[in-house]
Amino acid sequence: MSHDGGSSVPRRQVGRLLRQLRDGARITLKDAAAHIEVSLSKMSRIEGGEAPVRQVDVRALADLYAATPDMLEVLLSLAAATKEKGWWAAYGKAVPAWFELYVGMEQAASRLRHYENGVIPGLLQGEEYAAAVLGAVPGVTPEQVTQRVRLRRERQRLLGRANPPAPELDVIIEEAVLVKGLGDQDAWARQLAHLVNISQKPGISVRIIPRERALHYAGFAGSFTVLDFPEVGLRRAEPTTVYIEGLTGALYLDETVEVDTYERAWDVLDRIALDRDASDDLIGELIKENIDD
């Protein structure tokens, strides 16, 4: 399977550039949609990087926005790249459309910062824990759980990738997440041990916020991920983006004021979380308590 950035990152880039050109031309979203004969919602999805755009429509919009020839060339190149399929396409409906965008961005990121107050993050889940989490979804079948666990394992290969280099991964988890456990105590001990083991790998940091520090500013935000992106040749890096996942979809925030708010929240988390050694010690104590029970 190819582990490239897939179609979602260039799709997001072309959408962002089209939105900037439209704003600069003082043309409404409604008028742009009418110009290429698509619905308002489809035009919004194109600009948000959630839907592909045909090259013929790119040419039409570039003409409407009076884009320069150089910009048209960039837009056409990006639109062509959106046709490439990422490895996750093989999983079909196991990857919802709103999550497909995130998987592509995750593959393209140079750094991931994840705060979690609900469950252990997917990139750090062992198979037994992943099966328990995914199996908790109402109506899911055993076959669907198996497929989604395979998808999760495939995502995790990102952390051992050599070319391009794997992204840095900084994870901060509330201690409360680590005391929820599983019905199988041995499986839970293996999951906790996995957190300690993976945090020893280069470029990966797993830190814990102890229960006595649980009331803090960032906690009001809920779980979130901050994605930073590398420079790609002479092309400007993608903007830092905050990803927030819900039960029916996700938010992608990349406006400066939005990102700055979550950067401040991360600064709070960084100050109150235990360091890596103390975090490993705390997880070790929880493993011992689990074994002794």
N, C-alpha and C positions, 0 to 999 in steps of 0.2 A: 504494500500500500504506500502511496505517496504521502509524505508528511509535510507538504507545502502549505502555504497560507490559504489555498483554495480560493473560492470565488467571493467570499464575503468581504475580504479586506479591500480589493480593488473596487468592489461594488460600493462599499462605504465611501471610498475616496471619490469616485465619480459623482456620487450623490452629494457629497459635501461641496465639491467644486461647482456643480450645477446650482446648488442653493446660493452659494456666494455670488455667482454670476447673475442669478435672477434678482437677488437683493440689490446688487450694484446697478442693474438696469431698471430698477423700480417697477418690476412686473409682478403681479400677484400670482399666487400659486394657482388660483382658479384659471387665470388667463393662460398660464403655462400649460396646464392640463388640457385646456381646450385646444391649444395650438397643436398638440400631438395626439389629440382625440383619445385621451384616457380619462378615467374618473379622477376626482379630486383626491380620493383616498389612495389611488394608485400612484399619483404624482407625489403625494406625501411620502409614500413608502420608498419611492425611487430616491428622493432626496435624503431619506433616513438610512439608506443603504440596506433596506429590507426587501427590495425587489430589483430585478435586473432591468437594464434599459437597452433597447436596440440601438445599433449604431446609426440607423436612419433617423431615430428620434433624437439621438445626440446631435446629429448634424442640424436638425430642425431647430432644436433649442439653442444651439450655439449661434445660429443665424439670428434667432429672435433676440438673444441677449447681446448681439454684436461682439462675440468673443473673437479674440485674435487668432490668426492661423496657428500659432504655436500652441495656444490653449486648446484649440480644436484637435490638434494632433495628440495631445496628452489625453484628452477625453476619449478619443476613439481608441487609443491604446488600452486605456483602463476598461472601457466597455468590452473590448475583445477579451481581456483577461478575466472578466466576470463569467465567461462561459466555461472556464476550467473547473473541474470538479475536485473538491477536497476529499480526503479519505473517508470522511464521515458520511458522504453521500451513499456509501454502500449499506448504511444502516437504515435507510428509508425513513419510515414514519417514527422510528425509535428516536429520531432527532427532530423535535418540533422546529418549525421555521424560525421562531423567535430565538431558539437556543443555537440553531445552526450558525447564525451570525456570531454568537459569542465563541463558539468552538473555533471558527476561523480567526477571530481576533486573538484568542488564546494562543493559537499556533504561531501567530505573527509577532506576539509581544516580546519585548526584551526584559520586562520585569512585571511580576504579578504580586500585588499586595492584597491579601484576603483577610478580612475580619469576620469571625463566625461566632454567633451566640445560639445556634440551633442544633446543628449536626456537624460532625467532622467533615471538612471540605472534601469534595469528590476526588481531587488529585491525591489525597492522603488516605483514601479509604482502602482497606483490605477487601478481598472478595466477600468474606462472610458478612462484614459490616455493610458493604454496598448492597448485598442481596437483601439484608434486613431493611435498609432504608428504602430501597426501590420497591420492595415487596409491601411496604406500608401504604402504597398508593391504592385507593379504593378501585376495585374492578380490574386490577392488573393481573395478568395470567402468569403462571410459572414460566412459560416460554418467553413472554415479554421481559420478565425479570432477568432471565438468562441472557437475552440479547442486550439488555441495557447494562448489565454487569460487564459484558464483553466490550461494549462501547466505552465504559468507564476505564477499563484496563488499557484500551487503545489510547485514550486521552492521556493516561499516565505515562505512556512512552515518551511523551514530550519532555519529561524531566531528565531522561537519559540521552536526549538527542545530542549529536555531535556537530552536525552541519545542517542548517545553521545552528549556532550555539543555543543550548537550552536557556530559557529565560530564568532569571533569578526568581525565587519564590520565597516571599516573606508571609508567614501565616501567624495570626494572633487569634487565639481561641479562649473563650471564657471557660474557667474551670468547671462551671455547671454542665457544660457539654460533655465533660469527661467523667461525670458521675451518673449519667443516664444509663449507661451500660446496655448489655444485650441479655436475652434470656439464658444464653450459653456463656457461662462465666469464663471458660477457657478461650472461647472465641473472642470475648471482650478483652481478655488479657493479651491475646495476640494482636488485637488492633492497637491497644495502647503501646505495646512493644514496637509495633510498626512505626508509630509516631516518633519514638526515640531513635530508632534506626535510621529513618529517612532524614531526620534532622541532622545527622552526622555527614550527609553528603554535601559536597561543595555546592554553593549557590542556593542552599535550602535552609531556611530558618523557621523553626516552629516554637512559638513562645506562648506562655499561658498567663492569663489574668486571673489571679487568685480570687476566691469568693469574697474576701473582705474588701476588695477594690472594685466590686461589680457595679456599683452605682457611679456612672460617669457619663460625660457628654456624648461620647460616641455611641453608647448603648442605646440612645434614643433613635439612632439611624437604622438599627437592624443590621443584618449581615450585608456586606458589600465587597466588591473587588475593584481595585484600581489597576488599570492596565497602562503601562508605558510602552512606547514603540521605538524601534531603532531607526536611524537614518538608512534609507535605501538608495544607494548611488547618489545622484544629485537631487533626488526627489525629497521634498520636505517630509519629515517624520509625521506619522499620524498623530493627532492630538491625544494627549492623555485622556482616558475615558473611564468613567465609573459605571460599573455594571451592578444592577440590583435585580435579583430574581424573585418572582412571585409564583403563585400557584397556576396562574393562567397566562403569564407572559413576563416580560422583563423591561427594565428601563435602561437606556444607554445615555449617559449624561456626559457631554463634552464641552459645554459652554464654560468659559473661564470662571464665572462666579460659582457655578455648580461644583466644578472640580476643586476650586480653592476651599470650598466648605468641607469637602471630604478630605482634603489634604490636612486641614486643621484637625478634623476628627482623627485621622491617622496619627498625627503628632501626639494627641492625647493618649491614644492606645500605646504608642511607642514608649511614652514616659511611664505608664503605669504597669505595663506587662513585665513579668519577670525576665531576667536575661536567659540565654539559652541553657546555661548549665543549671540554673535554679529551676527552669521549666522541666528539664530532663529529670531532675531530682523529684519534683512534684509528681510527674507522671510515674516515676519509679515507685513512689509511695502508694499511688493509686493501684498500681499493678499488684503490689504486695498485699494491700488490703483486700483486693479482689480474690487473690489466691487463698488468703487466710480465712475468708468467709466460708 
